[in-house]
Amino acid sequence: MSFTSLGLLKEITDVIDELGYAIPTPIQQAAIPAVLAQKDVMAGAQTGTGKTAAFALPLLHKILQAKSTNDAPRIQVLVLTPTRELAQQVHASFVKYSKNLPIKSVVVYGGASINVQLDALRNGCDVLVATPGRLLELVMKKLIDLSAVQTLVLDEADRMLDMGFIIDIQRILKTLPYKRQTLFFSATFNDDIFALSKVLLKDPQLIEVDNRNTTATQVEQTIYAVDKDRKSALLSYLIGSKNWQQVLIFTRTKQGADELAKEMQKDGVATQSIHGDKSQGARDRVLADFKAGKVRALVATDVAARGIDIEQLLYVVNHELPYNAEDYIHRIGRTGRAGATGLAISLVSEKERYLLTDIEKLVGEQFVPQWLPGFEPDLNKVDSPSKKREPSKKEQRAKALGLHSSKDKKPKKKRR
């Protein structure tokens, strides 16, 4: 099957040919005709399988068709993403796919000059890619007109809910035309996503090219059992002894990311951290240095890592397992992209075994932790019991949605 057979305009397929795309991926084969047919879509596929092109290409096709009758650039497509990095990535894809076409794309997000973004909007905008906080700021200040939006896309919809953006999204929806096309794209689906889809989507076409919530088959997954206080040493040993040159490492907290980066620098590994507390300029510089090979290891939180797209990234390490099992799929999906192979390492202490069990249940696999000689866990060592009870899965989800508890439905005020 070719892109031409999917019904895309010649102007679009010419760009695709120039980019060297020969055969559409399974998610593109299923989603492009559905989007062209004006259907609401709920699409899930593993990361690195071409989800952005699956909605960007048919939406560019529709904009070109609309421009044949109306030349005035108005915002026809709105794409909401949970993080600045992902917004930049999606915007770059629209720019790339619309090369030499009369289509203008703009990206807006917090942490950057709003005046520069307003200037871009005043020069005309057909496709707007935005994070909810900055977009809502523009809406509330009446600096933007969304009345002509024909299609709304929620990219990484599961993370939108996990980060507590549901209130912002509901406010934004009130400014959009009731009659519109709505698309959900994500690597994982959970109960909250399905509940939201029933409210926002109209008779949606469900597209799943893989079994739900599965990991990429081309990514080798290895689990090392290790004491918590020896994780950093083991990580530095793996990077040094195996000569890994570009490694993305995940921690659960911003503070943990900074501390781990400092420890690895002491071990002689060029390391930087990236998370939400860093300015946008600092995040851009760190990511650019990582891509250029100036930084050997990048320590990131789950939020900051959304949008990191490096085709040749071979190694991902979970220094700490995530509390939400779905995040494991997104984490290891940073490697093995576009059909390439990759290696995902998870360092698991005894107190994290319950998190590993949650991941096994989600992905339908059972992992056998290995012991690395010289870093075997001390079986005689007993971790001091935590004085605080670990939050239940229901409590964690309530917190992620910005609720005080499962019984308290009043949302917390979220910092944009």
C-alpha positions in Angstrom: 0.0 0.0 0.0 1.2 3.5 -0.9 0.4 6.9 0.5 -1.3 7.8 -2.8 -3.7 4.9 -2.4 -4.9 6.4 0.9 -6.5 9.3 -0.9 -4.1 12.1 -0.1 -3.7 15.1 -2.4 -0.7 15.0 -4.8 0.8 18.1 -3.1 1.0 16.0 0.1 2.3 12.8 -1.5 5.0 14.8 -3.3 6.3 16.0 0.0 6.1 12.5 1.4 8.1 11.2 -1.5 10.7 13.9 -1.0 11.1 12.9 2.6 11.7 9.3 1.6 8.5 7.8 3.1 7.6 4.8 0.9 5.0 2.7 2.8 2.6 3.9 5.4 2.9 2.3 8.8 -0.1 0.3 10.2 -1.4 3.2 12.3 -1.2 5.5 9.2 -3.0 3.0 7.0 -5.9 2.8 9.4 -6.1 6.4 10.6 -5.5 8.5 7.5 -8.7 7.3 5.7 -10.8 7.7 8.9 -9.6 11.3 9.4 -10.2 12.1 5.7 -13.7 10.7 6.1 -14.4 13.3 8.9 -14.8 10.6 11.5 -13.9 11.1 15.2 -11.0 8.8 15.9 -9.5 7.2 19.0 -6.2 5.7 17.9 -3.6 3.8 19.9 -0.2 2.5 18.8 3.2 2.1 20.2 5.5 5.1 20.3 7.7 5.5 17.3 5.2 4.1 14.9 4.3 7.3 13.1 1.3 8.5 15.0 2.0 12.2 14.3 2.0 11.7 10.5 -1.2 9.6 10.9 -3.2 12.7 11.9 -1.0 15.5 10.4 -1.0 14.3 6.8 -4.8 14.0 6.4 -5.4 17.3 8.3 -3.0 19.1 5.9 -4.9 17.5 3.1 -8.2 19.0 4.5 -6.7 22.4 5.0 -5.5 22.5 1.3 -9.0 21.6 0.2 -10.5 24.4 2.3 -8.0 26.9 1.0 -9.3 26.4 -2.5 -12.4 28.3 -1.4 -11.0 30.5 1.3 -7.5 32.0 1.2 -7.8 33.8 4.6 -5.6 31.9 7.1 -7.7 31.0 10.1 -7.0 28.4 12.8 -8.6 25.2 11.4 -6.6 22.6 13.3 -5.9 22.7 17.1 -3.5 20.2 18.5 -3.2 20.0 22.3 -0.1 18.3 23.8 0.8 17.9 27.5 4.4 19.2 27.3 6.4 21.9 25.6 8.8 19.4 24.1 6.0 17.4 22.5 4.4 20.6 21.2 7.7 21.6 19.6 8.0 18.1 18.1 4.5 18.0 16.7 4.8 21.5 15.3 8.1 20.6 13.6 6.3 17.6 12.0 3.6 19.9 10.6 6.2 22.3 9.2 8.1 19.4 7.6 5.0 17.8 6.1 3.8 21.1 4.6 7.0 22.2 3.0 6.4 24.5 0.1 2.7 24.4 0.8 0.6 27.5 1.6 0.0 26.4 5.1 1.1 28.2 8.3 1.7 26.4 11.6 2.3 28.0 15.0 3.3 26.6 18.3 2.5 28.2 21.7 3.6 27.0 25.2 4.4 28.4 28.6 7.9 29.3 29.6 8.5 31.3 26.4 7.7 34.9 25.3 4.0 35.3 24.7 4.7 38.4 22.5 6.8 36.3 20.1 4.0 33.8 19.9 1.4 36.5 19.3 3.4 37.9 16.5 3.5 34.5 14.9 -0.3 34.2 15.2 -0.9 37.6 13.7 1.1 36.5 10.6 -1.6 33.9 10.0 -2.2 30.4 11.4 -3.8 27.3 9.9 -2.5 24.8 12.4 -2.0 25.7 16.1 -0.1 23.3 18.4 -0.4 24.3 22.0 0.0 23.3 25.6 -3.3 23.8 27.6 -1.9 26.4 30.1 -0.6 28.9 27.5 -3.6 28.4 25.2 -6.0 29.0 28.0 -4.1 32.2 28.9 -4.5 33.4 25.3 -8.2 32.5 25.4 -8.9 34.3 28.7 -7.1 37.4 27.5 -9.1 37.2 24.2 -5.9 37.2 22.2 -6.9 34.3 20.0 -9.9 33.2 17.9 -10.8 29.5 17.9 -14.2 29.9 16.2 -13.0 28.4 12.9 -11.4 25.3 14.3 -12.6 22.2 12.4 -10.5 19.5 14.1 -9.3 19.1 17.6 -6.4 16.7 18.3 -5.4 15.5 21.8 -2.0 14.0 21.4 -0.8 11.8 24.3 -4.3 12.1 25.7 -3.5 9.8 28.7 -0.8 12.1 29.9 -3.2 15.1 29.6 -5.3 13.5 32.3 -2.4 12.3 34.4 -1.1 15.9 34.6 -4.4 17.3 35.7 -5.2 19.3 32.5 -8.9 18.2 32.4 -10.2 21.5 33.8 -8.1 23.5 31.3 -9.3 21.3 28.5 -13.0 21.7 29.5 -12.6 25.5 29.5 -10.9 25.4 26.0 -13.6 23.2 24.6 -16.2 25.9 25.4 -14.5 28.2 23.0 -14.5 25.7 20.1 -17.3 25.1 17.6 -19.7 22.3 18.8 -19.6 20.8 15.4 -16.1 19.6 14.9 -13.9 16.5 14.4 -12.1 15.3 17.5 -9.1 12.9 17.5 -7.5 11.1 20.4 -4.0 9.7 19.8 -1.9 7.9 22.5 0.3 4.9 23.1 -1.8 3.8 26.1 -5.5 3.8 26.9 -6.9 3.6 30.4 -10.4 3.9 31.9 -10.2 7.6 32.3 -9.4 8.0 28.6 -12.4 5.9 27.6 -14.6 7.9 30.0 -13.5 11.2 28.4 -13.9 9.8 24.9 -17.6 9.1 25.6 -18.1 12.8 26.4 -15.9 14.4 23.7 -16.1 12.0 20.7 -19.1 11.3 18.6 -19.4 7.7 17.4 -15.6 7.4 17.2 -13.7 4.9 15.2 -11.4 2.9 17.5 -8.1 2.1 16.0 -5.6 -0.2 17.7 -2.9 -1.6 15.5 -1.4 -3.6 18.4 -2.8 -5.3 21.5 -3.7 -2.6 24.0 -1.0 -1.2 26.2 1.8 -3.4 24.7 5.5 -2.6 24.6 7.4 -2.3 21.3 8.5 -5.8 20.2 11.9 -4.5 18.9 12.9 -3.2 22.3 14.8 -5.7 24.5 13.8 -5.4 28.1 16.2 -6.3 30.9 15.6 -6.1 34.7 18.4 -5.8 37.2 17.7 -6.5 40.9 19.9 -4.1 42.9 19.9 -2.3 46.2 18.6 1.2 46.1 21.8 2.8 47.3 23.8 1.0 44.6 21.7 2.0 41.6 23.8 5.0 40.6 27.0 3.0 40.8 25.5 0.2 38.7 24.3 2.7 36.1 27.6 4.4 35.7 29.3 1.0 35.4 26.9 -0.1 32.7 27.5 3.1 30.7 31.2 3.0 31.1 31.9 -0.8 30.6 29.6 -1.1 27.6 30.6 2.2 26.1 27.1 3.5 25.8 27.2 7.0 24.2 23.7 8.2 24.3 21.5 7.1 27.3 18.1 8.4 28.4 17.5 7.8 32.1 14.2 8.2 34.0 13.6 9.2 37.6 10.3 9.8 39.3 11.1 13.3 40.7 12.8 16.5 39.6 15.0 16.5 42.7 15.9 12.9 42.0 16.9 13.8 38.4 19.2 16.6 39.6 20.8 14.4 42.3 21.4 11.5 40.0 23.0 13.8 37.3 25.4 15.1 39.9 26.4 11.6 41.1 27.0 10.5 37.5 29.1 13.5 36.8 31.3 12.6 39.8 31.7 9.2 38.1 33.1 10.9 35.0 29.9 10.5 32.9 28.9 13.7 31.1 25.3 14.0 32.4 22.6 16.7 32.5 19.0 16.6 33.8 15.8 17.9 32.3 12.5 18.6 34.1 9.7 21.1 34.5 11.5 23.4 36.9 14.1 24.3 34.3 13.5 27.2 32.0 12.5 26.5 28.5 15.8 27.9 27.2 17.7 25.6 29.5 15.7 22.6 28.5 16.2 23.3 24.8 20.0 23.7 25.3 20.3 20.4 27.3 18.2 18.5 24.7 20.2 20.0 21.8 23.5 19.0 23.5 22.2 15.5 24.1 21.2 15.1 20.5 24.5 16.4 19.4 26.4 14.0 21.6 27.9 16.6 23.9 26.0 15.1 26.8 26.4 11.3 27.2 23.5 10.7 29.6 20.3 12.7 30.0 18.2 12.2 33.2 14.6 13.1 32.8 11.2 13.0 34.5 8.3 11.5 32.7 6.7 14.9 31.9 9.9 16.3 30.4 10.6 13.2 28.4 7.3 13.4 26.4 8.4 14.8 23.1 12.0 13.6 23.1 12.3 12.0 19.7 15.7 10.7 18.8 15.5 8.1 16.0 18.9 6.4 16.8 18.5 6.4 20.6 19.6 2.9 21.6 19.4 2.9 25.4 16.7 3.8 28.0 17.2 3.2 31.7 14.6 3.2 34.4 16.6 4.3 37.4 13.3 4.2 39.2 10.1 2.5 38.1 7.1 4.8 37.5 4.1 4.8 39.9 1.8 4.6 36.9 2.5 1.4 34.9 1.4 3.1 31.7 4.4 5.4 31.9 6.7 2.4 31.6 5.4 1.9 28.0 6.0 5.5 27.1 9.4 5.5 28.7 10.8 2.5 26.9 9.1 3.7 23.7 11.8 6.5 23.5 14.0 3.8 22.0 13.3 1.3 19.2 11.6 4.0 17.1 10.7 3.8 13.5 11.4 0.0 13.4 14.9 0.2 14.9 16.0 -2.0 17.8 16.7 -0.7 21.3 17.5 -1.8 24.9 15.5 -0.8 28.0 17.1 -1.4 31.3 15.2 -1.2 34.6 17.0 -1.1 38.0 14.6 -2.5 40.6 15.1 -2.6 44.3 13.2 -4.9 46.6 10.8 -2.1 47.6 9.9 -1.5 44.0 8.8 -5.1 43.3 5.1 -4.1 43.6 5.6 -1.6 40.8 7.2 -4.2 38.6 4.1 -6.4 39.3 1.8 -3.7 38.1 3.8 -3.3 34.9 3.7 -7.1 34.3 -0.1 -7.0 34.7 -0.5 -4.1 32.2 1.8 -5.5 29.4 0.9 -9.1 30.0 4.5 -10.2 30.4 6.5 -11.7 33.3 10.0 -10.4 33.8 12.8 -12.3 35.5 15.2 -9.9 37.4 18.9 -10.6 36.8 21.8 -10.1 39.2 24.9 -8.4 37.8 28.2 -9.7 39.3 29.5 -7.2 41.7 26.2 -5.6 42.2 24.1 -8.4 43.7 21.4 -7.3 46.1 22.3 -7.9 49.8 19.7 -10.5 51.0 20.7 -9.8 54.6 19.9 -6.2 54.3 16.5 -5.1 55.4 15.2 -1.7 54.2 13.8 0.3 57.0 10.0 0.2 56.7 8.4 3.3 55.4 6.4 5.2 57.9 4.0 6.4 55.2 1.6 4.0 53.5 2.1 3.8 49.7 -0.8 5.4 48.0 -3.3 3.0 46.3 -3.7 3.0 42.6 -7.0 4.8 43.0 -5.5 7.5 45.2 -2.6 8.0 42.7 -5.1 8.4 39.8 -7.1 10.9 41.9 -4.0 12.9 42.6 -3.0 12.8 38.9 -6.4 14.2 38.0 -6.1 17.0 40.5 -8.6 15.6 43.1 -8.0 15.6 46.8 -9.4 12.0 47.1 -11.7 9.7 45.3 -14.6 11.1 47.3 -13.6 14.8 47.0 -14.5 15.9 43.5 -13.4 19.5 43.9 -10.3 20.0 41.7 -7.2 21.5 43.1 -6.0 24.8 41.6 -3.3 23.7 39.1 -0.2 25.9 38.4 0.1 26.5 34.7 
